[in-house]
Amino acid sequence: INYIKAETGIDPIAISSKKRIHIELLHSKIMELVKNSGKDLLYAKVSRYKEEIVKKWIVRATTSAATVAAVPIPGSDIVPLTAIQVGLAMKIAYIYDCQVNKADIMQLIASTIMGSFSKQAYKVAITAMKGLGWLGGPILEGAVMAVAATIAATTTYAFGWSCNFYYKNGMSIDLGEVG
């Protein structure tokens, strides 16, 4: 290992496939390299570690959703949040070889995120709270931003895992059950 590092400048990863030593480290390094080259989706599709990859995607989407929802402008988060969730669903569907279009994903979103009247009412209430945040001063505005970010994050997180479950099972599960 030291010789290879001295001669090439590359830090090799010593693995043992038989004893399963450093396999995860090698996988992480490969993911880092392919992500930087824009080939992460292709690698994810053939990887044995799909769940681990999906988990990272879900965490990133969750963080993005929280950031978008924290913007204190009423209604400003609907389009970007939908784009984040549709993008996440399409990536997950792709690695499980599910042929989907945006209409299929919107149906999945409808059955998981917005499946009931109470969820819709809750979203309207958050939008109204954002409007009130502007009227109530910085403390109320901060509280509203935190609540909106938390709701967007938890909803996106749950949606991501619902997508993983649905697409991993070949889209064969009833959407009501997924919801």
Disulfide bonds with the S-S distance in Angstrom:
none
